[in-house]
Amino acid sequence: MVFEGLAEKLQETFKKLKGKGKLSEDDVKSALREVKMSLLEADVNYKVVKKFISQIEERAIGKEVMDSLTPAQQVIKIVNEELTALMGGEHEGLELASEPPTIIMLVGLQGSGKTTSAGKLARHFKQQGKNPLLVAADVYRPAAIQQLEVLGDRLELDVFQMGSDNDPVDIAKGAVSSAEKNGNDIIIIDTAGRLHIDEELMAELSRIQEAITPEEILLVVDAMTGQDAVNVAQNFSDQLDIDGMLMTKLDGDARGGAALSIKEVTGKPIKYVGVGEKLDALEPFHPDRMASRILGMGDVLSLIEKAEQSIDAEKAKKLEEKLRKDQFTLEDFLDQMDQVRNMGPLDEIMGMIPGLGGAKQLKNLQMDDKQLDYIEAIIKSMTKEERRNPDVINGSRRRRIARGSGTSVQEVNRLLKQFKQTRKLMKKMNSQKGKISKGGLNLPFMN
């Protein structure tokens, strides 16, 4: 889970604060000391933490909060607002050209994930109905061009390359001409990186910038490197006119120090985050939503967006009809499970649901994706009749299903029990219009 360590500590701190009822100034200061330590342990920049805590303290220790009927909630509200502001306030999208093509230049150190991010970004725009062109301008790293071409093939998108013997500036200019001729409205340029920032690297990037005048220069940084990512961002920002960050591997960074520090230190916003290895694992960065998730309040908007992208509307409509007629089967159950899997890692999905977003609660749930594999194996070991009418599954059938799926009778029994509970829950949710069900998003394996 993104920010797992920090989220757990902050949520525990505020849980204790809520338990006190009326608060004293000492109570608030004590809680803020814990918040401060949690942020420092999460590898957030010390100066950033000091300023952050000072701003909260100034707002939280006042008559309005202390005299409130729910002082702890008021303090949490202030922390949420300040956390949102720390990460940039509002989501900042990419600036698109008034007349296409829009040129996006990806820069960063070698190993930060530029090439993969170029593919993810291209997929993101293709999903929006755009026609992106990927440009292989890294002529130094072995197989960089080939890697981009492989991504282009997977995405069924054009890749512009002129081999490794040409100047990156000429490649960039050639790509713009090609895009204008072929109707590409987005150009994504994968530039070279180095193991460290040097004059040669910055000079080349500056030459490309001057030659093609991109609408956006995105610095790709690896969240796993913590404060090193912040330092890299600061150095790039000092020498190149970057517009924002694309932060990779945020899903693998349980601390989150880089994501919390980088805007305050550099003044440049995080625009996108990579949250997995797959090409669809790229999300626009919303500071308010991320703050809400860190504090265990969920993220309904992102959840709905993921559901809309992953859940088949026609299937959802058919499912609703089945629920009305009480005809929901294990085949439907399996189909729903597949659609939930398409939304991303289970712990991330659960972290978006209000009331289930608490870090400790998530730890107590069965969040292992292997659990889904077992469920799938069990259902696929059933006959068509058994899937459609689980009531016929007696003792001997359960033993046969367990043998066929490589599981135990107990696991088969648990699945059947969960299925019945889920069928009741889904019927209830379907009767309450306007909920998040969206014809799906029911997690049967969480019991």
N, C-alpha and C positions, 0 to 999 in steps of 0.2 A: 504493500500500500504506500502511495506517495505520502511523505512526511510522517510515516508511521510512528517513529520514536517521539518526535516533537508533539504530534497530535495526542498521543497517549498521556504524556506528562502534563500538557496544558489542560486537557479534559479532566484529569485527576485533580489538578490544582483548583479548577473552578467548581468541581463537585464538592470539595471541602468548603469552599467559600459559600456555596448555596446552602450547605448544612448549618451555617451559623445564624441564619435569620438576619437580625439587625447587625450591621457591620460597624466596627470602630475604625479609626484611621490606621491603627496598628494592624488590624486584620487585612486591610487593603495593601498596606506596605509589605506585609509578610507574603501575601499572595504574589505581589509583583516581584519580590525577590526570587520566588520560585520560578516565575515566568522568565526572569532574566537569566537564571541558571539554565533553564531548559533551552533557551535560545542560544546561549553560548555553547552548550553541549551539542546543539544541532549545527555547530560550525557557522553561525551567523556572525558577520563582521562585528568586532567589539564596539566600534564607534556607532554603528547602526543600532546595536542593542541599547547602548547608553541613551541615545537620542529617543529611541522608540519608547523605552520605559519612562523617560522623563515626560514625554508628551502624554502618556496614559495617566501617570501620577497627577499631572497638572489638572486633567479633566476629572479623574475618578475621586480625588480627595476634595470633595466640595459639598456644600449643603444640599444641593439638588440630588446628589447620589445618596448621601448618608441618610437623608430624611425620606428617601423613597420607600414605598411599601415593598419593593423588590430590589434592594440595593445590589445584590449579587448579579442579577440580570442586567442591571444598568452598567455595572463594571464590564461584564462580558460583552455587552453591546459596544462599549467604548473600545475594548480590545479588538473586536471584530472590525470596527471602522478604521482603527489605526493600522491593523494588519493589512486591510485592503489598500489603504493609502500607501503603505510601505512597499507593496508589490506593484504600485502604479495606478491605483484608483480604478480606472475603467479600462476595458479591453481596447487595445489599439490595433486596428487591422492594417493591412497593407495598402499603400497608396497606389491606385491603378491609374495608368496613363489616360488622359482625356481622349486620345486616339491610339488604338492598339498599334504595335504590341507593347505591353508592359514588361519592362526588363527588371528581373530580380537577380541580384548577384550574391552568391553565397561565399562567405569568406570564413577563415578560421585556421586553427592549427591542424597539422596532420593528425589523424586519429580521432578527431572530434565528431565525425559522423556526417561530413558535408555531402558526400555522394549519396548515401542512403537517404539523407534528409531531402536532397534534390528530388529523388524518386517519390518520397512521401508527399512533398509539396506539389509535385506534378499530378499525382493521383487526386489530391485534395481539390485542385483546380478542375481536373477532368470531371470530377463528381458534380461540380458546379456548372457544367456545360461548356467549359473553356476548352481551348485546343493548345495545350502547352508544348513547347519545344525544349528538350533537354540539350544542354550544350557542354561538351567535354573540353574544358579549357585547362584541365590539369594534365600537363604534358610531361610531368616529372615522375610521379608515383607509378611504379609498374602496375599494369592492369587496371589503372583508374578509368581509362577510356572503355575498356572491355566491361568493367563493372557497370558503368552507366548504360552501355548498350544492352546488357542483360536486363537491367531494370526497365529500360525502354521497351524491350520485347514483352516483358511480363505485363506492362501497362498498356501495350499496343499504342505507344506514342513515338513520335519521331525523335531521333537523337542526331544532333549535328556534331560532326567531328572532322578534323583535317589531319589526323595522325599526330604523332608525338614530335615531329620535326619542325613544326610551325610555331610562330610566336603567338602566345595566348591573346595578345591584342588583336592580331589578324583573325584569329579564330572567333573572337567575340564579335568583331565587325562583320565577318562572314555570316555569322549566325543571325544577326539582325537583318541582313539583306535576304537571307533564306526565309526567315519568318515573314517578312513583308511580301515576298513572292508567293508563299504557300499558305498564307492565311492563319498563321499561328498568332494568337492574341496574347500569349504569355511566353516569355523567354526566361528560362531558369539556368543560370550559368554556374557550373561547378568549377570553382577555381582551385589552384594548387595551395597546399599548406606547407608548413615546415614544422619541425619538432619544437622550434622556438621562434619568437618574433625577431626578425632581422631586417636590415635595410633593404636587402635584395627583394625579400618578400613584399614589403610594404611599397617599394617602388613599382613592382610589377602590378600590384593591385591598383595603385594610383593611376598607372598608365591605362589600365582597362577601364577604370571609372571615367577618366577624361575622354576616352575614345567613344564610349557608348552612352554615357550619362544615364545610368540606371535609375529607375523610380525608387527602388529599394535596395539597400545593401544590408543583408542580414548576417550577423555574426553567429556562427554555429559554435556553441560551447557545450561541454560535457558536464552535466550536473554532478556526476560521480566524483569529479575532481575538487569539489567544494570551493574553498576560498581561492584555489589556483584558477578556477574558472572566472572568478570575480577579477582577479589580477590581470588575467589575459584580456578580459573584456575592457578593463580600464586602459590597458596599453593599446589595444586596437582602437578604442574610442579616441584616444589622444592623437593618433596618427592618421586615422581614416574616418571619413564622414559617414559612419554607420547609422542606420535608422532604427535598428532594434535587434533583438536576440531571437534565435531559435535554439532552445535548450533541449539537448538530447538526454536520454536515459533518466528522465525524471522519475520514472517508475522504479528504478533501481536505487534511488537515493532516499533512504529512510529518514535522513536527517533534514535535508532541504535548505541548508545554509546558503547555497549559491542563489537559489531562486528567491530567497528572502532578502538577500543583500544587494543583488546586482543592479536593481533600478536606483536605489538610494546612492550607491557608489558611483555609477556611471551616468546616471540621468537618462539612460536609454531603456525603453520598455522591453519586456519579454513579449513577443508576439505569437510565437508558437512553441509548443512543447512536444517532444517525442516521448511516448509512454509505452513503448514496446518495440519489438523487432519487426513486426509485420508492417507492410506498406500502408495499412490503414491506421496505424498507431500514431497519428499526429492530431493534436488538438489545438485550436486557438486558445490562447491563455487569457483567462478571465480572473483578475485579482480578487474580485468579490466572491466568486464561486469557490476559489481555492481557499480563501480565508474561512469560508463557511465550512468547508470540508475539514480543515485543520481543527476547527473548534467542535467538530462532531455534529454540525447542524444539517448535514446533507447538502446535496446540490441537485435539486429537482430539474432545473433548466437543462443542465448537461445530460441528465438521465433521459429526459424526454427527447432531446436531440439525438442521442445514441439509439433510442428506441425507434425513432422515426427513420433513421438510416438503416437499421438492421431488421426491423420487423416488417414482413410482407403484409401490405394493407389488405390484399384480397384474402389471404389466409386468416387474417385477424377477423375479417367480416364473417367468414365461414365458421370460425371458432365461436364467435358470439352467438351464431344461430344454434350451434351444437350445445352451447351452455344453456341456452333458453330451453332446449328440449331435453336437457340432461343426458346428452349423448357423447360427452367428452371421454375419449378412450386413451389407452396407453400409447397408441400411435400418435395421437395429438400431443400427448405429454412429451414424447420424444421429439416431436417437431418443435414444440415450444422451447425445449431445452437447447436444441441446436441454434435457435434464433437468439437465445440469451447468450450462448457462447460467442456468437458473432459480435456481441456488443463489447467484448474485451474481458480482461481478467475479472474473476468473480469478486475478489476483495475490493476492486475499484468500483464495481457496480454497486455493491452493498454500501460502500462508503458514501454513495450519493443519495441513499434513501434516508430521509429524516427519521430519527429514532433508531436506526440501525447503524448510523455512522460512527458511533463511539468506538474508539480503538480497542477497548477491552472487550466490548461486545463482539466485534469482528473476530477477535482471537478465539472466542468460545464457539464460533460457528464453524461448520465443516466447509472450509473454503478451498480445499484441495481440488484442482480441476480433474484429478484422477477419479474423484468420486463420480464425476459425470461419465467417465469412460466405463465405470462399473455399471452404472444405471443403463447406459446404452447397450452394454453386453447382455445384461439381464433381459431387457425388453426384446432384443433381437434374437434371443434364444427361445422366445415364446412362439407358439403357433399364431396364425392370424386370428383364430377364434379367441385365444387367450388374451391377445392384446385388446381385442374389441369388447370382450366380456370377462374381465378379471375374476368375476365371481365363480367361474368354473374351475379355477386353479385350486385343486385339492392338494393333499400331502404328497402324493406320488408325482404329480406335475411339478410341484415346487422343487422336489429333489432332482428331477430331470433338468429343470431350468438352471438350477445351481450348478450341476455338472457341466452343462453346455456353455455356461458363461464364465466358468472358472471362479465362481464365488461360492458362498455358503447359503444354506437354507435360511439362516438368520438374516442375511443381507437381502434375500428375495422377499422375506416377510416384511422387512423394514421398508423396502421400496413400495410394496403393495399398500402398506399402512400410510405411507407418505402420499401415495397417489390418491387415496380416498380423502385424505385431509385436504390435499390441493384442490381436488374436484369441488369440495364444499366451499373452500376459500374463493376459488375462481367464480363459482356461481354467485357467491355473496358480493364479490367485487363487481361482477357484471351487472348486478342489480343496483349498484351505486354509481351512476354515470358521473363522468368528470374526474374519475380517479386516474392514477398513473397506469392502470392496467394496459391500456393501448392494445387490447387484444392479446396481451402477453405480459412479459416481465414478471412471471410468477415463479418463484424459485423453490421448487418442491424439495430439493435436496438440502434445505437449510434447517430441517427440523431436528 
